Amino acid sequence: METVNWNPGELLKLSGSYWSTCALHAGVKLDLFTPLATGSLTAAELAAKLAVPVRGLAMLLDALAALDLLSKKADRYDATPFAGQFLSRSAPGYLGHIILHHHHLMESWSRLDEAVREDAPVRSRVSHEPSAEERESFLMGMFNLAMLNAPKVAAQVDLSGRRRLLDLGGGPGTYAIHFCQQNPQLQGVIFDLPTTRPFAEATLQRFDMAGRISFAAGDFLAGPIPGGFDVAWLSHVLHGEGPEGCAQLLANAVSALEPGGLLLVQEFILDADRAAPLFPALFSLNMLLGTPKGKAYSEPELKELLQQAGLVEVQRLAADLPNGAGIMTGRKI
Ligand SMILES: C[S@@+](CC[C@H](N)C(=O)[O-])C[C@H]1O[C@@H](n2cnc3c(N)ncnc32)[C@H](O)[C@@H]1O
């Protein structure tokens, strides 16, 4: 494990790093990278396009240039090639949805001490009670993240011989799409809340997968969940629930599997002592802020949950994934 060599300078850099974060968020909210990816503009020309006053915009453009997300020559600004690829709404790699989702979480993070004091969430659940804008940035933010990861995951998880995949809490269906692309014999069902349907169906259309993957609406805790699957994929859903909710969710997932079916869980996984890696430890706080009982789980905790659900051959796959993510598997007898 990497240790941090703290000094006062590094400490204050960490404490104030949200200034850079907010400059990025403002750039994405104002959608200024999209016009600057098509050609250079002065601050005044961009201000006219965005219908905002020029004084603050010029300051923001200079800060984004100092962050190397814009380039400035004389008085003209351009998106860097990197910003053009990931911050322009017109680019296929646009990451603005997850950046806006992070922005929507900021107010709750500024009240973390309150959540600790009260042992209760300080925001409403992003998956259950969002505004239309928050729902889009949450679900398409999940798409942004999964697009960076799913090709790697689909290449590392062996689904040869499997025919029917259940993507439980699958959101826009990014993983189901990549598993089906990787395994030509596979068909899939995305099961998620009814409000997710338009996002999943638009994503299936975009990847020309509507013939092989369908969407089923429901509540994965209450059920019923359709059955007859030989593989169930639960990606980043357990952390939204406490141990009792996880047990219920896993029981529902297991009953949707045929005997011999494979269950796969992807989570940000903590070490046994829960004090590392950093990202899952921080992610656990994100669940404290936004859910009544959710948290990040450690590898032994996940192992126990899968075994208690009646699965055998429970193990962690040797997958190389970012941010402390890992995949646990088990088989239904
Ligand atoms: C963090 S997202 C993960 C999405 C996707 N599995 C992925 O890894 O990209 C959690 C998903 O679970 C869904 N979800 C949350 N509670 C649910 C419930 N009670 N029933 C069905 N789906 C639920 C949300 O709508 C969301 O799509």
The ligand as an SDF file (V2000), in Angstrom:
LIG
                    3D

 27 29  0  0  0  0  0  0  0  0999 V2000
  -24.6850    2.6820   -9.0590 C   0  0  0  0  0  0  0  0  0  0  0  0
  -25.8410    2.2640  -10.2900 S   0  0  0  0  0  0  0  0  0  0  0  0
  -25.0070    0.9360  -11.1240 C   0  0  0  0  0  0  0  0  0  0  0  0
  -25.4390    0.7750  -12.5650 C   0  0  0  0  0  0  0  0  0  0  0  0
  -24.7480   -0.3440  -13.3260 C   0  0  0  0  0  0  0  0  0  0  0  0
  -24.9450   -1.6280  -12.7110 N   0  0  0  0  0  0  0  0  0  0  0  0
  -23.2660   -0.0600  -13.4610 C   0  0  0  0  0  0  0  0  0  0  0  0
  -22.4460   -0.6770  -12.7870 O   0  0  0  0  0  0  0  0  0  0  0  0
  -22.9240    0.8220  -14.2790 O   0  0  0  0  0  0  0  0  0  0  0  0
  -27.1070    1.4030   -9.3630 C   0  0  0  0  0  0  0  0  0  0  0  0
  -28.2880    1.0170  -10.2200 C   0  0  0  0  0  0  0  0  0  0  0  0
  -29.2140    0.2870   -9.3950 O   0  0  0  0  0  0  0  0  0  0  0  0
  -30.5200    0.7410   -9.6650 C   0  0  0  0  0  0  0  0  0  0  0  0
  -31.3570    0.5060   -8.4780 N   0  0  0  0  0  0  0  0  0  0  0  0
  -31.2140    1.0520   -7.2460 C   0  0  0  0  0  0  0  0  0  0  0  0
  -32.1580    0.5760   -6.4040 N   0  0  0  0  0  0  0  0  0  0  0  0
  -32.9100   -0.2820   -7.1390 C   0  0  0  0  0  0  0  0  0  0  0  0
  -34.0420   -1.0990   -6.8220 C   0  0  0  0  0  0  0  0  0  0  0  0
  -34.5580   -1.1040   -5.5840 N   0  0  0  0  0  0  0  0  0  0  0  0
  -34.5550   -1.8960   -7.7830 N   0  0  0  0  0  0  0  0  0  0  0  0
  -34.0100   -1.8920   -9.0370 C   0  0  0  0  0  0  0  0  0  0  0  0
  -32.9410   -1.1370   -9.4020 N   0  0  0  0  0  0  0  0  0  0  0  0
  -32.4040   -0.3450   -8.4520 C   0  0  0  0  0  0  0  0  0  0  0  0
  -30.3540    2.2210   -9.9970 C   0  0  0  0  0  0  0  0  0  0  0  0
  -31.4570    2.7300  -10.7190 O   0  0  0  0  0  0  0  0  0  0  0  0
  -29.0590    2.2000  -10.7930 C   0  0  0  0  0  0  0  0  0  0  0  0
  -29.2840    1.9930  -12.1660 O   0  0  0  0  0  0  0  0  0  0  0  0
  1  2  1  0
  2  3  1  0
  2 10  1  0
  3  4  1  0
  4  5  1  0
  5  6  1  0
  5  7  1  0
  7  8  2  0
  7  9  1  0
 10 11  1  0
 11 12  1  0
 11 26  1  0
 12 13  1  0
 13 14  1  0
 13 24  1  0
 14 15  1  0
 14 23  1  0
 15 16  2  0
 16 17  1  0
 17 18  1  0
 17 23  2  0
 18 19  1  0
 18 20  2  0
 20 21  1  0
 21 22  2  0
 22 23  1  0
 24 25  1  0
 24 26  1  0
 26 27  1  0
M  CHG  2   2   1   9  -1
M  END
$$$$
